């Protein structure tokens, strides 16, 4: 019986929030932070009228209405925004929500971006939908030029073994299917858990110790991740204090800012690549 209140709320909001029509700009809603960032880069930021939680970049996105996160979306609030287009995350937006929106006549487009080389195509697609192809093309050129500049001069014969730590309690990592793993590889590293199934599995301290990572990259909120590992000095990364914090929103979001994450990871790994050349 929730359909009637939802429709009534949408009708009431229509009195104060005009739907787009002739001469009016389209109204977009983004269901993922990285899609929000890509929309702005492609020149479509002015079309956004709502975004998902954690859409904190660029600054203009912070002031837009929030409609929930990947686990829970406020459907009534989303309908009230009267979107013409909803940007969905291919592997992060539920099929139930996508079908629910389409059943109500709302256009939903899904974008699945997992690797750096997929970002240019996403920008061009968004530019096409927003009728801002020149802006999107310029963003693509900047992205490709900077990616070429950030490529390491030489990849070691034996990559530096890296443990990617999402959080310490509980201990989570990422597999080779995740963007962070790609960034590590591009910097001459090797994700010690790249072969695990899934995307972000839980692991044990014992498994980390057995894999003997030479560097630990922490993407969680802990500003001093080394302190949590000091009790295990037998881990090579701990014995040489090679435990670094890298900003999670830069390395985990498949957006243009992933290049900032790539630079941060390369900066963390570079001393060990220089010192050992082929790893230990």
Secondary structure, DSSP 8 states (H G I E B T S, - for coil): -HHHHHHHHHHHHHHHS----TTS---EEESSHHHHHHHHHTT-GGGEEEE-TT---SGGGGGSEE-B-SS-B-HHHHHHTT-SEEEEETTTS-HHHHHHHHHTT-EEEEE---SGGGHHHHHHHHHHHHT-HHHHHHHHHHHHHHHHHHS-S---SS-EEEEEESBTTTTB---TTSHHHHHHHHTTEEETTTTSSSSS-B--HHHHHHHT-SEEEE-SS-S-GGGGGTT-TTSHHHHTT-EEE--HHHHSS-STTHHHHHHHHHHHHHHHHHHHSS--
